[in-house]
Amino acid sequence: MGYECDLLDSIPFWITEYPQTAVVFHRLGIDVACEGITLQTACEKANLNPQQVLAELKAVLK
């Protein structure tokens, strides 16, 4: 399955487009009601490596 989301997309966009990613956000403690901040920003606020989080999200989409 292809995906089009990346680090510059908002968390709500990720969840709307790919609901199965919500489990990753919850497991990592990323606030899914984050007022539309980007994945990049959410990762930085949570002190997470954005590339690692993106890889985990992509793995869920396979």
Phi, psi and omega in degrees: 000135179275162177220156181235357181281152177213192185295339182268357176275152181285157176300313178301325178296315178305311185290324178294314182285323185224078183306332181295346179281345182304324180299323178293314179300316180294317181297323182273356179077022178274127182292117181278348176256054192265020178060030172082018178290159182286161176302319179303309182295317179300319178295316180298319179295329181268006182056043178247151177285116183302322181292323178292319178296316179301319178297319179294321178296316179297323180298323179293332183278350181287000000 
